[in-house]
Amino acid sequence: MVKLRLKRCGRKQRAIYRIVAIDVRSRREGRDLRKVGFYDPINNQTYSNVPAILYFLEKGARPTRTVSDIFRKADLFKEKISS
């Protein structure tokens, strides 16, 4: 099973997270299938590769609760409904 979840990057006290599609059995810093965006909680910036995210969601990937909250704040699902 594939999940869309956060992968921690950056240095101490300056965490930046990549949003990745990854196998459920992998650890947090494990090998990902594809990078689909990033999230910077300090500057409150988000970048999402929308076609890649929609591709994985159509294939049955499930976002974690935190990633789904990030998508909701970025109005990602609004684009999916309008298309």
C-alpha positions, 0 to 999 in steps of 0.5 A: 500500500502507498501513502502520501506522507511527510519526509523530514529534511533540513537542519536542526530547528529548521525542519522542512518536509517533503511530501512523498509517495512511499510504501507503508512499510518504509521508515520516514527517511526511507526510499520514496517512490516519488516526491510530490511537493514540500511543506515549510512550516516555519515560513508556511509555504507549500508546493504541490505537484498536483498532477502527480498527487492526483495520479497517486490518489487515483491509484489508491494512495492514502494521505496521512492526516497531516498531509490531508490537512496541508492539502486542504489548506492549499485548496488542492481538492477544490481543483479536483472537484472543479475539473 
